[in-house]
Amino acid sequence: MCWTHPRSADRLDVMAASDQILRGRQAGWVVLTAVAPMVWGTTYIVTTHLLPDGHPVFAAFMRTLPPGLIALVLSRQLPRGHWWWKSLALGGLNMAAFFPLLFVAAQRLPGGVAATLGAVQPIVIAFLAVLILHERLSGWRLWWGITGMAGVGMVVLGPEAALDPIGVLAGLAGAASMGTGVVLTKKWGRPHDVSAIGLAGWQLTAAGLLLAIPALAFDGIPQDIDASAWAGYAWLGLIGALLTYTIWFAGIRHLSVTPTALLGLLSPLTAALLGALIAGESLTPLQLAGFATALTALVAGQLPKPTQRKETT
């Protein structure tokens, strides 16, 4: 018979309770952070239904500089020291480069192909985390990243899907750009006295300044900005950038980078769901199966490998 000292048993109970509390907090951050990619999934339908055609860089500019300046006013925090160039680098990767590349891919490829290329991002981040963060490559999460990408492909790819080389390169470059930005955001963190909205403001403002000249001098200001277009810009800027990046950066601070990246699968899934609800697009049995596959991958990717769960119980 094995006897356990009362103090040891109490210590084990405390450790078990603490582990449950931490897991509960982790789940809460996962749910909150998931809001960001779900809102980003509205970008396609807002762009196609509300914004003027043919001005992707101007749309990216409107999505970055105005909300960035608002965030600076709200947070009352400016970068200090090396955070000036870090904000410029992160704003360039996460937004200034990513947004135009996203628009180019969307314009030159069917929406399904562009969304599937975007779903490559969790895989890109998994490998970048090894190179930059020196994390061990998790075969478990890599597998679920590939499975999730396949599920997204089942949802959004159709028989009319065609591959334009420039569009494909833009889509992959966009995934690599934001993937690098996400990993560097995790590596550099943020100063302890700076809020998530402050960090979002730094990056959005930096991205807007980088986009100002190409947006105003080359892309030009659309001539037909009506009330619907202003509503679209307001949604993409205030909700699709200011709110979501504040949530996203707060979540990245508390979550591991690879499972966080898997939440990005919610973006194309949300876009497809909105297409069915608002644009009247029907979902086939294959697409429904793809939804189930991608959501399973998303949830499973948040969990540790089964053998690790057994070791901690």
Buried (B, 14 or more C-beta within 10 A) or exposed (E): EEEEEEEEEEEEEEEEEEEEEEEEEBEEBBEBBBBBBBBBBBBBBBBBEBBBEEBBBBBBBBBBBBBBBBBBEBBEBBBEEEBEEBBBBBBBBBBBBBBBBBBBBBBBBBBBBBBBBBBBBBBBBBBBBBEBBEBEEBEBBBEBBBBBBBBBBBBBBEEEBEEBEEBBBBBBBBBBBBBBBBBBBBEBEBBEEBBBBBBBBBBBBBBBBBBBEBBEEEBEEBEEBEEEBEEBBBBBBBBBBBBBBBBBBBBBBBBBBBBBBBBBBBBBBBBBBBBEEEEEEEBEEEBEEBBEBBBBBBEBBBEBEEEEEEEEE
